[in-house]
Amino acid sequence: MSIADTVCFLVLPLFAYALGSVPWGVVLTRTFTAVDIRTSGSGNIGATNVRRTAGTAWGILTLVLDVLKGWVPTFLAVYFVGTGGISKDLYVAVVLLAAFTGHLFPLYTKGKGGGKGVATAGGCFLAVSPAAVAAAVSIFLLLIFLTRRVSAGSLAAAALIPAVLWKFNHSLVFTAAGVLVAAGIFIRHRENIRRLAAGKEPPL
């Protein structure tokens, strides 16, 4: 491994965390609108709240950027290291978990005010297993259609992702990463879970 490769190997997880920490919902709404999503709607920085408070176009753009901040560093890890084998998969998993953690606990706000991680997780796993993400997105859309609740779709997709990662990749490392990500998403959705159980979750 060359010096350049070694530096890239060490720096990429840090880059993933830094990029994952960028709160695109806040950046876009504060720059281009009069809305501060941290004090509007649900107060969440994700695409759903941006769409609800600032408009569909900004919500879609937030969604795309949140997906990309998970996909870009994970794709780079796959590109430079590859997958297949515990050591390669473990490195890629460290990078994707760094990006996901950045979204939940942003560097720039001292770990506070992070999002719920669904879009960023989707971007991370898209770089690892497009088929697994396609299956999870299908469940996500189905649950939204049936319940009209984004949170229900998000939770269903999160619950499914470890199983489909195993089905399509047969990687214990990526499956374990899927379990950790799903756990993070469920923890971030604990208030939504309470409202769903009580029948008080707002519809789409």
Sequence and secondary structure as in RCSB ss.txt:
>XXXX:A:sequence
MSIADTVCFLVLPLFAYALGSVPWGVVLTRTFTAVDIRTSGSGNIGATNVRRTAGTAWGILTLVLDVLKGWVPTF
LAVYFVGTGGISKDLYVAVVLLAAFTGHLFPLYTKGKGGGKGVATAGGCFLAVSPAAVAAAVSIFLLLIFLTRRV
SAGSLAAAALIPAVLWKFNHSLVFTAAGVLVAAGIFIRHRENIRRLAAGKEPPL
>XXXX:A:secstr
  HHHHHHHHHHHHHHHHHHT  HHHHHHHHHSS  GGGSTT   SHHHHHHHH HHHHHHHHHHHHHHHHHHHH
HHHHHH SSSHHHHHHHHHHHHHHHHHHHS GGGTT S    HHHHHHHHHHH HHHHHHHHHHHHHHHHHH  H
HHHHHHHHHHHHHHHHHHH  HHHHHHHHHHHHHHHHHTHHHHHHHHHT     
